Amino acid sequence: MADLPVFIGRYLLSLEVTDYLDIAIIAFALYHLFWLVRRTKAASLLKGVFVFLALLALSTVLGLNGINFIMSQLMEWGVLALIILFQPEIRRILEQVGSRRFIAFFSHTEAKNVMDEAIGQTVLACTEMSQSRTGALIVFEREISLDDMVRSGTVLDASVTAELLKNIFFVKAPMHDGAAIVRHGRLLAAGCMLPLSKNVNLSRDLGMRHRAGIGMSENSDAVVVIVSEETGSISVATGGMLKRHLKPETLENILRNELIPQGGEDKQKFTLLGLLRTRKNGGADDEDA
């Protein structure tokens, strides 16, 4: 055992640059493959595959010839069986690999711009819904998955635009009572049900929409934007805390600080003032630029 570190050191020194590159590419590909299937039914099926492989290896080590023979025979047909079982997931993964969104996943700059634009459109929509006193509940997913909430609503998977958000929360729209969920800068679903806060110390003047927003922030790391139907007040809930009566500029700053890594890049492209100016001038600013 004392020679093991020496053996490992010699082995690492014997590797060439192409070997390290080969290992890095394989690790990168496997990581993103698992990332793609983790939210599908294939994730639980993969666990069964790993258990099967572990038992196969264990039977080989312990010399359990009968079990090893049976599992080896099953292994020969296992590849074909997995292709059949995973067919929907394989097709979905191939579609995602060829999509622009998958490419954006690898590009930090493009992903940041998508979120930047989503924030600007959200602030614009909330500003106008505040003026018209249209109730709204918008959830920005972060690290903790909100798949359970998504399943309670209607999947949209659309670009975040002010007009789409206003149509969703229009008082006579079928999904206006639920929440809209934004993932990676895209509007994933609407009409979603959220858990209510269990905090008994909340102000009594907070309605169900605010309690749902606070509850969502208590149960996840999501950032929740709320527009009051009664007063038109804009609020943000994070970590079980509610910031109320926000101005559009304050809302924009909070969302950028919470959702976008801070840097020195120019943020003027999708700012609220830029969107309002473009909306007012009918795109004249873009033409002048």
C-alpha positions as CSV (number, residue, x, y, z in Angstrom):
1,M,0.0,0.0,0.0
2,A,2.9,2.3,0.6
3,D,3.9,2.1,-3.0
4,L,0.3,3.2,-4.2
5,P,0.9,7.0,-4.2
6,V,4.2,6.4,-6.1
7,F,2.4,4.2,-8.6
8,I,-0.4,6.8,-9.1
9,G,2.2,9.6,-9.5
10,R,4.1,7.7,-12.1
11,Y,0.9,6.8,-13.9
12,L,-0.2,10.5,-14.0
13,L,3.2,11.6,-15.3
14,S,3.0,9.0,-18.1
15,L,-0.2,10.5,-19.4
16,E,0.0,12.8,-22.4
17,V,-2.0,16.0,-23.0
18,T,-4.3,14.2,-25.3
19,D,-5.1,11.7,-22.5
20,Y,-6.1,14.5,-20.2
21,L,-8.2,16.1,-23.0
22,D,-9.9,12.7,-23.6
23,I,-10.8,12.3,-20.0
24,A,-12.1,15.9,-19.7
25,I,-14.3,15.5,-22.8
26,I,-15.8,12.2,-21.5
27,A,-16.5,13.7,-18.1
28,F,-18.0,16.8,-19.6
29,A,-20.3,14.7,-21.8
30,L,-21.4,12.4,-19.0
31,Y,-22.1,15.3,-16.7
32,H,-24.4,17.1,-19.2
33,L,-26.0,13.7,-20.2
34,F,-27.0,13.2,-16.6
35,W,-28.1,16.9,-16.4
36,L,-30.5,16.3,-19.3
37,V,-32.1,13.2,-18.0
38,R,-32.3,14.1,-14.3
39,R,-35.8,15.6,-14.6
40,T,-37.2,12.8,-16.7
41,K,-38.5,9.3,-15.9
42,A,-35.2,8.0,-17.2
43,A,-33.5,9.3,-14.1
44,S,-35.1,6.6,-11.9
45,L,-34.6,4.0,-14.6
46,L,-30.9,4.8,-14.6
47,K,-30.6,4.1,-10.9
48,G,-31.9,0.6,-11.6
49,V,-29.3,0.2,-14.4
50,F,-26.5,1.2,-11.9
51,V,-27.8,-1.3,-9.3
52,F,-27.8,-4.1,-12.0
53,L,-24.2,-3.2,-13.0
54,A,-23.1,-3.2,-9.3
55,L,-24.6,-6.6,-8.7
56,L,-22.9,-8.0,-11.9
57,A,-19.6,-6.7,-10.6
58,L,-20.2,-8.1,-7.1
59,S,-21.1,-11.6,-8.5
60,T,-17.9,-11.6,-10.5
61,V,-15.8,-10.6,-7.4
62,L,-17.5,-13.2,-5.1
63,G,-17.4,-16.0,-7.7
64,L,-21.2,-16.4,-7.9
65,N,-21.0,-18.2,-11.2
66,G,-24.7,-18.9,-11.6
67,I,-25.9,-15.4,-10.9
68,N,-23.0,-14.0,-13.0
69,F,-24.0,-16.2,-15.9
70,I,-27.7,-15.1,-15.8
71,M,-26.8,-11.4,-15.4
72,S,-24.3,-11.6,-18.2
73,Q,-26.9,-13.1,-20.5
74,L,-29.3,-10.3,-19.6
75,M,-26.6,-7.8,-20.2
76,E,-26.4,-8.9,-23.9
77,W,-30.0,-8.0,-24.4
78,G,-29.9,-5.1,-22.0
79,V,-28.6,-2.6,-24.5
80,L,-31.5,-3.2,-26.9
81,A,-34.0,-3.2,-24.1
82,L,-32.6,0.2,-22.8
83,I,-32.9,1.7,-26.3
84,I,-36.6,0.7,-26.4
85,L,-37.3,1.8,-22.8
86,F,-35.4,5.1,-23.2
87,Q,-36.8,5.9,-26.7
88,P,-38.8,9.0,-25.7
89,E,-36.0,10.3,-23.6
90,I,-33.4,9.6,-26.3
91,R,-35.5,11.5,-28.8
92,R,-36.0,14.4,-26.5
93,I,-32.2,14.6,-25.7
94,L,-31.3,14.6,-29.4
95,E,-33.9,17.4,-30.0
96,Q,-32.4,19.4,-27.2
97,V,-28.8,18.9,-28.4
98,G,-29.8,20.4,-31.8
99,S,-31.7,23.3,-30.3
100,R,-30.5,26.8,-29.7
101,R,-31.3,26.5,-26.0
102,F,-28.8,23.7,-25.6
103,I,-26.2,25.7,-27.3
104,A,-27.0,28.6,-25.0
105,F,-26.5,26.3,-22.0
106,F,-22.8,26.2,-22.9
107,S,-22.6,29.9,-23.5
108,H,-22.6,31.9,-20.3
109,T,-22.9,35.2,-22.1
110,E,-25.9,34.1,-24.2
111,A,-27.6,32.6,-21.2
112,K,-27.0,35.8,-19.2
113,N,-28.5,37.9,-22.0
114,V,-31.6,35.7,-22.1
115,M,-32.1,36.2,-18.4
116,D,-31.3,39.9,-18.7
117,E,-34.1,40.3,-21.3
118,A,-36.5,38.2,-19.3
119,I,-36.0,40.5,-16.3
120,G,-36.5,43.6,-18.4
121,Q,-39.7,42.2,-19.9
122,T,-41.0,41.1,-16.4
123,V,-40.4,44.5,-14.9
124,L,-42.2,46.2,-17.9
125,A,-45.1,43.8,-17.5
126,C,-45.3,44.3,-13.7
127,T,-45.1,48.1,-14.1
128,E,-48.1,48.1,-16.4
129,M,-50.1,45.5,-14.4
130,S,-49.4,47.6,-11.3
131,Q,-51.0,50.6,-13.0
132,S,-54.0,48.6,-14.0
133,R,-54.2,46.7,-10.7
134,T,-53.9,43.3,-12.3
135,G,-52.8,40.6,-9.9
136,A,-49.7,38.6,-10.9
137,L,-47.4,35.9,-9.4
138,I,-44.1,35.2,-11.2
139,V,-41.6,32.7,-9.9
140,F,-37.9,32.7,-11.0
141,E,-36.4,29.2,-10.4
142,R,-32.8,29.0,-9.3
143,E,-30.9,25.9,-8.1
144,I,-33.8,24.0,-6.5
145,S,-36.0,22.4,-9.1
146,L,-39.7,23.4,-9.2
147,D,-40.9,20.5,-11.3
148,D,-43.7,19.6,-8.8
149,M,-45.2,23.1,-9.2
150,V,-44.7,22.9,-13.0
151,R,-46.8,19.7,-13.1
152,S,-49.7,21.5,-11.4
153,G,-50.0,24.0,-14.2
154,T,-49.7,24.3,-18.0
155,V,-46.3,24.0,-19.7
156,L,-45.6,26.8,-22.2
157,D,-41.8,26.9,-22.7
158,A,-41.9,30.3,-24.3
159,S,-39.8,33.4,-24.4
160,V,-40.7,35.9,-21.6
161,T,-42.4,38.9,-23.0
162,A,-44.4,41.6,-21.3
163,E,-47.5,41.0,-23.6
164,L,-47.5,37.3,-22.8
165,L,-47.3,37.9,-19.0
166,K,-50.1,40.4,-19.2
167,N,-52.3,38.0,-21.2
168,I,-51.6,35.2,-18.7
169,F,-52.6,37.3,-15.7
170,F,-55.6,39.1,-17.4
171,V,-58.4,38.7,-15.0
172,K,-60.6,36.7,-17.3
173,A,-57.7,34.4,-18.6
174,P,-58.0,30.8,-17.5
175,M,-54.5,30.8,-15.9
176,H,-54.6,34.1,-14.1
177,D,-55.1,32.7,-10.6
178,G,-51.9,30.5,-10.7
179,A,-48.3,31.4,-10.8
180,A,-46.0,31.7,-13.8
181,I,-42.6,29.9,-13.5
182,V,-39.5,31.1,-15.3
183,R,-36.5,28.8,-15.7
184,H,-33.2,29.8,-17.3
185,G,-34.9,33.0,-18.7
186,R,-37.8,31.2,-20.4
187,L,-41.4,31.1,-19.3
188,L,-41.7,27.4,-18.5
189,A,-45.3,27.1,-17.2
190,A,-48.3,29.1,-16.0
191,G,-51.4,28.5,-13.9
192,C,-49.2,26.7,-11.3
193,M,-50.2,26.1,-7.7
194,L,-47.8,27.1,-5.0
195,P,-47.6,26.1,-1.3
196,L,-48.9,28.7,1.1
197,S,-46.7,30.1,3.8
198,K,-47.1,28.5,7.3
199,N,-45.8,31.7,9.0
200,V,-48.5,32.7,11.5
201,N,-46.9,36.1,12.0
202,L,-47.6,37.4,8.5
203,S,-49.7,40.6,8.3
204,R,-53.4,40.0,8.0
205,D,-53.7,42.3,5.0
206,L,-51.7,39.9,2.9
207,G,-53.9,37.9,0.5
208,M,-53.5,34.4,-0.9
209,R,-51.3,35.5,-3.7
210,H,-48.7,37.1,-1.3
211,R,-48.9,34.1,1.1
212,A,-48.3,31.7,-1.9
213,G,-45.3,33.8,-3.0
214,I,-43.8,33.8,0.5
215,G,-44.5,30.1,0.9
216,M,-42.7,29.4,-2.4
217,S,-39.7,31.4,-1.2
218,E,-39.7,29.5,2.1
219,N,-39.7,26.1,0.4
220,S,-37.1,26.9,-2.3
221,D,-34.4,29.4,-3.3
222,A,-36.8,30.9,-5.9
223,V,-37.3,34.6,-6.4
224,V,-41.0,35.5,-6.5
225,V,-42.5,38.7,-7.9
226,I,-46.0,39.6,-6.7
227,V,-48.3,42.3,-8.0
228,S,-51.3,43.1,-5.7
229,E,-54.7,43.0,-7.3
230,E,-56.2,45.3,-4.6
231,T,-53.5,48.0,-4.5
232,G,-51.3,47.4,-7.5
233,S,-48.3,47.3,-5.2
234,I,-45.2,45.3,-6.4
235,S,-43.4,43.0,-4.0
236,V,-40.6,40.4,-4.1
237,A,-40.3,37.4,-1.8
238,T,-36.9,35.6,-1.2
239,G,-36.0,33.3,1.6
240,G,-39.4,33.7,3.3
241,M,-38.9,37.5,3.4
242,L,-41.2,40.0,1.6
243,K,-40.1,43.3,0.3
244,R,-43.2,45.4,-0.5
245,H,-44.2,48.6,-2.3
246,L,-41.3,48.5,-4.7
247,K,-40.7,51.0,-7.5
248,P,-40.0,49.4,-11.0
249,E,-36.4,50.5,-10.8
250,T,-36.0,48.8,-7.4
251,L,-37.7,45.7,-8.7
252,E,-35.3,45.6,-11.6
253,N,-32.2,46.0,-9.4
254,I,-33.4,43.2,-7.0
255,L,-34.0,40.8,-9.8
256,R,-30.6,41.5,-11.4
257,N,-28.8,41.2,-8.1
258,E,-30.5,37.9,-7.3
259,L,-30.6,36.2,-10.7
260,I,-27.6,37.5,-12.7
261,P,-23.9,37.1,-11.6
262,Q,-22.5,40.5,-11.0
263,G,-19.9,41.8,-13.5
264,G,-18.8,44.9,-15.4
265,E,-20.7,44.2,-18.6
266,D,-23.0,46.8,-20.1
267,K,-26.6,46.2,-18.9
268,Q,-28.3,49.0,-20.9
269,K,-29.6,46.8,-23.7
270,F,-32.5,45.3,-21.7
271,T,-33.1,47.9,-19.0
272,L,-36.6,49.0,-18.0
273,L,-36.0,52.5,-19.3
274,G,-34.7,51.2,-22.6
275,L,-37.8,49.0,-23.0
276,L,-40.1,51.8,-22.1
277,R,-38.4,54.2,-24.5
278,T,-38.4,51.6,-27.3
279,R,-42.1,50.9,-26.7
280,K,-43.0,54.6,-26.7
281,N,-41.0,55.4,-29.9
282,G,-42.0,52.3,-31.8
283,G,-38.5,51.0,-32.1
284,A,-37.0,54.3,-33.2
285,D,-34.1,53.9,-30.8
286,D,-33.0,50.7,-32.4
287,E,-33.0,52.3,-35.8
288,D,-31.0,55.2,-34.6
289,A,-28.4,52.8,-33.1
